[in-house]
Amino acid sequence: MKSEIIAVGSEMLTPFRQDTNSLYLTEKLNELGVTVAFKTIVGDRRKDLVNAITSALGRADIVAIMGGLGPTEDDLTREAVAETLSLALHRNAAQVAALAARAATWRVPMPSNNLKQADVLDGAILLPNPNGSAPGQWLDLTWQDYRKLLMLLPGPPNECRPLFDAECLPRLREILPPRHIAKRVLRAAMIPESQADKLLAPIYTEYKDVETTILAKAGDIQLTLLCSKSNATNAQKRVDELADRMEEALEDWLYSSNNESLEQIVLYYLELSQSTLAVAESCTGGMIAERITSVPGSSRSFLGGAVVYSNELKTAFAGVPPNLITECGAVSKEVAEALAFGIRRYTGATLGLGVTGIAGPTGGTELKPVGLVHIALSDAKKTDSIERTFRGDRQRIREWTTQQALDLIRRRLR
């Protein structure tokens, strides 16, 4: 079955507020085997709401509408649903009493506009909301000869989510046929999205019953495989079969078969080999250390590091000879290797990582443009380095650099 989630609120059409409820509802619906085919954000305009609800009912079996159930003039979800379905609203006496009792606890008179929160659609089941004043509503109806399930939910997350869990999930479980969604997320590092798809498209297009999506971000490719079947074992079998073939095709680009982050994998290999790591970061300013230490238990393998932004601290904290910086420049292969070697020697780590580069937007030259980075990795036997030039703004260059650096460690340990 297909579902659509509609988030109501003009504030979510600005840069300042974001819809997070739909992520939660998507997860819960997927657990029931329901695919979320559409997500819509619509402002507090009745005509737009009616259009959005009409479209949703025309293309989805289950529609969840979040928000617009409050007491103010721009809370129009009830009225828009009533108009769409040609249903009347009636004022529920029990809900009026509940609103009055709630207001009494505040010891202030209840404004008359609060009473609209007691307006219930004909044929709807009122869903109690112990965390707020706006109850939800549940409609099981026929729309253009098709059965539709319509849920009206309050917008605040601390109201929407508990109400959905307590009131909607049990009803959905009773109605929906048994369905299971199997999921796998594969991740690959530093392979271009187009190259990944060229390798994988001939494989995943064979599996018509498995939905495959590719998401690329800062040197990280995430491949999500979803299969919905009435039998959980059969669904998982299809996903695993496709995943195995994709893993083989990706070869060394692949770093995770179950959605682990690259920093998790690096720490796994460090612990497996009983190795330790220290870092000396210039242009990334501690971002690599931050990613590593975000993983619980990282202290078993990560000793620490230094942010060596100035030339003086490159010498003081990582032992880079001043004349090397003068001769080769702070952004150079030689300095990156000296950083990696020096931080390893200073900390006693098994591996030392050194990073230097030009993150921009200024500071680049014709010979050393913005985006140029040098990354070096040193152990007791050798020190290797790579040179890359990443495009984009300052943040993007730094993110790509951290990904490349972590992948360099992964490949050395692997």
N, C-alpha and C positions, 0 to 999 in steps of 0.2 A: 504494500500500500504506500501511496505517496502522501506526503504532508507538506504544508506550507506554514511558516511562522511569520506573523505580521507584528512588527514592533511599532507602536503608535507613540508619537511625540515629536513636535517640531524641534525640540532641543537636540535630538539625535541626528538632525540634519545640519548641525553646526559643527565646527571643529572641536567643541568643548565637551561633548558627551558622547558616550559610545554604548551601543547595545551589547550587553554581555549575557542577558537572559537566554538569547537564542542559542548560545553555545551549550548552555546547560540542558535546555530542552532537546537540542539535537542529540546529545549523548543519551538522554533517557529514551527518546523515541527510537534511536538506533538499537538500544538494548532490547526493544520489543520487536525488532525486525522491520521497523518503519523507516523508509528513506525520506529524508528532508530534501525535497526537490527544489523548493524556492524559499527565499527569505526576502521579506519586503520591509522597508522602513518608510513610514508615511507620516506626514505632518498632521497637525490638529485642525484639519479642514474637512468638514463633513462630506463634501462632494468627493474629495480625494479618497477618503475612507471608504465610501460606498463603492467607488471604482475598484479599490484594492481588494475589498472583500468579495465583490462580484467575480473578479479575475481569479481569486484564490479558490472559490467554490467551483469554478469551471474547470480547474486543472488539478485539484488535490482532493483526496478522500478525507483528510483530517486537517483542520485549520485551527491554529492556536493564535489568538489575538492578545497581545500583551500591552497593557497601558490604556489610558483614556477612560478609566472607571472612577475617577475622583469626583469631587463635588463642584469643580469650577466650570466656568462657561466653556472652556476649551476641552473639557473631558466629554467627548462625543461618541465613544465607541458603542455604547448601548443604543443610542439614537441611530447611528449609521447602520448597525446590524438590523435594527427594526425596519429601517427603510429598505434595505437590501432584500430582506425576506418578507416584506409586507406583513410584519407582525406588530401587534400592539404591545405597549409597555403598561404594566400595572404595578401599583405601589404595594409592596409586600408589608403587611402590618407587623409581622414578627421582626422583620429587618428594621423597620422604623423604631420599634421598641429597643432593639439591640443598639441602634445608633444613639438613642436617647440615654440608655444606660452607660454607654461608653463616654458620652459627653459629660454625664454626671460625675464620673470619676475625675474629670478635669476641673470640676467645680466652676464651669463657665456655661452660659447659655449656648445651646446648639444653634448655629446659624441655619436658616431655613434652606439654604442651598445644599446642605448635607443630605437632605431628604431624597435627592435624586439618586443617591447610592442605594436606595431601597427599591428602585425601579427595576422590574424583572420582565424579561421577554416572555410572551405567552409560550407555554410549552417548555420553558427552560427549568433546569434544576439549579437552585441556588447553592453555591459552594461556599461554605463558611470560611472566613479569613480571620483566624485568631490573632494575626500579627498586624492588622490594619482595619480601617473602617470600610474599605471597598470589597464586598464579596465577589467571588467569581461566578460564572454561569456556564452551564453545560447544556448543549443542544444536540439531540440526536434527531436528524430531520431528513426529509427527502427533498432533493434539489434537482430539478430537471430529470426526474425518474431515477436518480442515483442517491444512495444513502451517503450522508455526510455527517461527520462529527465536528462540532464547532465548540471551541473553548474560549471563554472570555476570562482573562487572567489580569490581576493587578500588575502594575509596572515595577514598583520597587523590588529589587532582588530578594530582600528578606521577607517579602510577602509572596511574590510570584513562585519561587522555588518550593517552599514548604507546602503551599496550596496545591501546586501541581502534583507533588509527590503523594500528598494525603488524599486528594480528591479525584484527580484525573487518572493517575497511573492505575489504580485498582479498577476503574471503569474500563480503561483501555484493555487491560489484561482479560477482562471478562468477555469483551467483544471481539478482539482481534484473533485471527487464527494463529496457531503456533508458527513463529518465524524467527530465524536466527541469522544474525549478520556476523560473519567471520572477517577479521581485519588483520592485516600485517602492514607494517611500515618499514620499508628498506631505505637506507640512507647512504649516499655516496658523496665523496668530497672532491672538489676541484675539477670535476668534469663538466664541460659546458652542457647546458640544458639540451641544446640541439643535438649534440653528439650522443647524449644519453638516450634521447628519443629515437635517434637513428638506430642505435643498438637494440632498443627494447620494443619499439613499435611492432616489428614483425612477429614478436613473441606474444605481447599482451593482446594484440588484436585477434588472436586465435581464440581467446577466452571471452566469449560473448556474455557469459554469465558472471564475469568478474569486472567490476568497475575499477579502472586504473586512473589515478590522477598524479600529475607531476607538478611539484612545487619547487621552485628554485629561489634561493636566497643566499647571497654572500658566500659563494663557494660551496653551498650545501644543497644537494638534491634530495628531496623527500618523495618517495614513491609510495602512495597509499593504495592498497589493494582491498576491495570490499566485495564480499559475495553474500547474497541473501538467499537462504533456502529454508525449507520446512524442517530440515534435519541439520543440527549443528555440526555433526561429524562430517557430513557431505560438504557443507559450506567451507569448513576449515581445510578439508582435503583439497578442494579446488584452489583455494588461496595459497596453500603451502606448495602445491605443484607448480603454480605460476611463479611464486617467489623463488623456488629453487632454480628455475630456468633463468630468471632475471639475475640472480646472484652469479650464476656461471657466466653470463654475458658481460656483467660489469667488471669481473675479475678484480684487480687491485683497487679500482675506484671505490668499490663497496667497503664500507666500514661498519655497518650495523644492519642486522636482519630483524631487529625488534625495536626500532625507534630509539635506541640509545643515542645520546649526544656524542659528538666527537671527543669532548673532554672526558666523558665517562669511559669511552674506549681507550683513550690514552692512559688513564689511570689504571684501567684493567690490565693493560700490557705492562705498565710499570710495576704493578704489584706481582704479576705473574713472573716477571723476570727478576724480581727483587731488586729493582733499580729505583733510583731517586732522581729528582729533577729540580733544577733551579733556573731562573730566567733573569735576563738583563734586557729590559725593554726601553727603547727610546720613543719612536713614533707612536707605538701602541699605548704608551702611558699607563701600563698596568692592566690592560684589558685581558691579556693572556692569563695572568695570575688570577684575575677575577673570575674568568670562566672556569679555571681549574678548581679554585677554592669554593665555587658554588656547589660542587659535588660533595655530599657528606662522606667523610672518611678520607678526604684527599690528603690529610696530614700524614697518612702512612707512607706516601710516596713523594709528596711535594714539599720540599724544604723551604721554599720562599724565593725571593728575588729582589731586584732593585729596579726602580724607574730612573734611568740614567739619561735624563733629557739634556742636560748641559754637558759640554765636553769635559769640564772639570770632574763631574761625577762619573763619567765613563772611566776616567783614570782612577778616581778615588775608590769606587765601589767594584769595579771589574778589572782594574789593572791595565787598561788600554794605554799603551805608551803615547804621550803627547805628540811625539814626532810622527807617529803613525797617522794620527788625526790630521796633523798639518800637511803631511805629504799626500795622503789619499783622500782626505775629506771625511767628515763624520758619517756621511752616507756612502758607504763603500763596502765591498766584499771583505776587505782586510779588517775594517773596524768591526763588522758583524762577527767575523770569526774570532777576533780578539775578545769581544764581549762574551761569546759563548765559552771560549776557553777560560777566560778570567773568572766568570761567575761560577763555573764548575770548580775551578781550583780554590777560590775563596770560600765556597760553601762545603766542599767535599762531596758534592753530588755526583752521581754516576753520569748524568747527562747535564750539559749546560746549553741553554738556548739564548742566542743573541739576536736582537731585531733592531734595525735602524732604517729610516726611510724619510720620505718627504710627503707628509699627509696633506699639505696644502691648506688653504687655497693659494698661498704665496710660497716663495722660497725655491721654486723650480728654476732650472736653467735649460738651455738647449741640450746639454750633455746629460744633465740629471733633472728630468722633468718631474712635475708633481705626479705622485703615484708610484715613483720608483722606490722599491724596498729591497733590502738585503736581509736574508734570514739564514742564520748559521746554527749548526748543531754539533756539539763536541762531546766525545767520550774519551776514554783513556787511550784509544787506538788512533782516532782520526777526528778531524774537524772538517765538515762539509758545509757548503753554503749554496743558496740559490738566489737568483735575482729575478724579480718580477716587477712589472709595471701595471698597476691597477688603475682603472678609470673611475671617475665619479667624484662626489664631494668628499670632504674630510672624513666624515663618519663611515662612508662606504669603503674608503680605502683602508681605514683602520680595521673594519670588520673582516674584509677579505684577507688582510695580513694575518690576523689572529687565526683564521681558518687555515690558511696555508701553513702557518707555523705549527699548529697542532697536527696537521696531516703529515708534516715532515717528521715529527716525533713518532707518530703512529707507524709510518713506513719503516723507520729505522728499527723500531722495536719489533715489528712484525717479521 
